[in-house]
Amino acid sequence: MVDVTVGHGGHSFLFGSRLSAAGTLVGLDVDSKSLERARRRLAPLACRVILLKSNFSQVAECLAALGLREVDFILADLGLCSGQIADSEVGLSFRTDMPLDMRIDASLEVTAADIIRDYDEKSLADLIFEYGQDRASRRIARFIVERREREPITTTGQLAAVVSRALRTPGGKHPARHPATRTFQALRIAVNHELDNLRDLLAAAPGLLRKDGSIAIISFHSLEDGLVKRDFKAREHEGIYRLRTKKPIPPTREEIVANHRARSAKLRIAQKT
Ligand SMILES: C[S@@+](CC[C@H](N)C(=O)[O-])C[C@H]1O[C@@H](n2cnc3c(N)ncnc32)[C@H](O)[C@@H]1O
C-alpha cells in the first residue's frame, strides 16, 4: 500500500499492523519533520516500510523508482497535521503571530508573504474568491492593498488583523471561526499548489491500482471534495472504478469530540474494476 500523506504515521500504523512481513508500506510526505516522526512510529511494524520525501503528485514516479508497478491500496489524508499549523516556521496560524510563509514543503519558492506583496488587487480578490470561497474577497483585497502601501504585511497576525478589519469583526474575541479563515485557506492552497497536486494524484491512481485495489481520500474542504467526487464519478462512468461510497463518510460524533479539526472531514473510497 501507499500512504501518500503519511504525516505522523497514525493511519499507516493501523493499516501497516495488518500487513505481514511479505507486505510493503510506502509512505510519502513533503514535510521532513513529519517523515521523521512517521519513521519512529512505524519502526515496530513487521512489513517492509519505505518512507520518501516526495509530493504525492509524483507518486507514480516514486513507485516506479522502487520497482513497484501496482499497489492494493492508496490512502490520502489531505491537508495538514495539527503540529504543522502550530509550527512557527510554517506560518499557518492566525491565532499566534508568525512569519507569513505557509509552505509545507520548504523547497517551494513562493511564500504567502510574496503573494500578498506581489499580486495586484484583482488577482488577490480572485484568489480569495476562488480558493477561499469568500464572497467579501474584493473588499478584503482592497484592505490588503491599502495596508501594504503603508507597511509590508509579513506576519500572520498582520494579515489576520487586516482581514478582520475588512470584515468589521470586533477584535479581542475568539469566535468559532476566525474571519481570516477563508483568506488563509486560499493562500495555503495557492502556496502549496494543493488542487493541482490532488489532480495529479487522481490522474495517476487508476494506473497504479491493482484490480480490486482501492483508493481512499479524506478531504477537508469542498474544493478538494468536489475534485475527488467528480473524478471518481467520471471513472465509474468509464468502467474503471466501482464507488465504495455513494455519499462521503463523515466523522463520528466521538471522532469530532476527540479531534475537533476532524469535523469537516469527508472520506470517499473507490475500487478499481
Ligand atoms: C492530515 S496530515 C496526515 C496525517 C496522517 N494520516 C497521520 O495519521 O498521521 C497530512 C500530511 O500530508 C502532507 N502533505 C500535504 N500535501 C502533500 C503533498 N502534496 N504530497 C505529500 N504530502 C503532503 C502534510 O505534510 C501532512 O504531513
The ligand as a MOL file (V3000), in Angstrom:
LIG
                    3D

  0  0  0     0  0            999 V3000
M  V30 BEGIN CTAB
M  V30 COUNTS 27 29 0 0 0
M  V30 BEGIN ATOM
M  V30 1 C -3.5390 15.3920 7.7870 0
M  V30 2 S -1.8330 15.0400 7.7110 0 CHG=1
M  V30 3 C -1.7860 13.2950 7.6110 0
M  V30 4 C -1.8430 12.6160 8.9420 0
M  V30 5 C -1.6390 11.1120 8.8390 0
M  V30 6 N -2.7620 10.4670 8.1590 0
M  V30 7 C -1.4720 10.5120 10.2180 0
M  V30 8 O -2.2200 9.5960 10.5550 0
M  V30 9 O -0.5670 10.9370 10.9480 0 CHG=-1
M  V30 10 C -1.4140 15.4630 6.0750 0
M  V30 11 C 0.0570 15.2680 5.7280 0
M  V30 12 O 0.1670 15.3430 4.3180 0
M  V30 13 C 1.3210 16.0660 3.9720 0
M  V30 14 N 1.0650 16.6090 2.6460 0
M  V30 15 C 0.2420 17.6260 2.3030 0
M  V30 16 N 0.2580 17.8020 0.9700 0
M  V30 17 C 1.1100 16.8620 0.4610 0
M  V30 18 C 1.5330 16.5280 -0.8540 0
M  V30 19 N 1.0840 17.2030 -1.9210 0
M  V30 20 N 2.3980 15.4990 -1.0130 0
M  V30 21 C 2.8440 14.7980 0.0690 0
M  V30 22 N 2.4840 15.0860 1.3410 0
M  V30 23 C 1.6210 16.0950 1.5290 0
M  V30 24 C 1.4810 17.0780 5.0640 0
M  V30 25 O 2.8340 17.4720 5.1800 0
M  V30 26 C 0.9820 16.3140 6.2950 0
M  V30 27 O 2.0390 15.6910 6.9740 0
M  V30 END ATOM
M  V30 BEGIN BOND
M  V30 1 1 1 2
M  V30 2 1 2 3
M  V30 3 1 2 10
M  V30 4 1 3 4
M  V30 5 1 4 5
M  V30 6 1 5 6
M  V30 7 1 5 7
M  V30 8 2 7 8
M  V30 9 1 7 9
M  V30 10 1 10 11
M  V30 11 1 11 12
M  V30 12 1 11 26
M  V30 13 1 12 13
M  V30 14 1 13 14
M  V30 15 1 13 24
M  V30 16 1 14 15
M  V30 17 1 14 23
M  V30 18 2 15 16
M  V30 19 1 16 17
M  V30 20 1 17 18
M  V30 21 2 17 23
M  V30 22 1 18 19
M  V30 23 2 18 20
M  V30 24 1 20 21
M  V30 25 2 21 22
M  V30 26 1 22 23
M  V30 27 1 24 25
M  V30 28 1 24 26
M  V30 29 1 26 27
M  V30 END BOND
M  V30 END CTAB
M  END
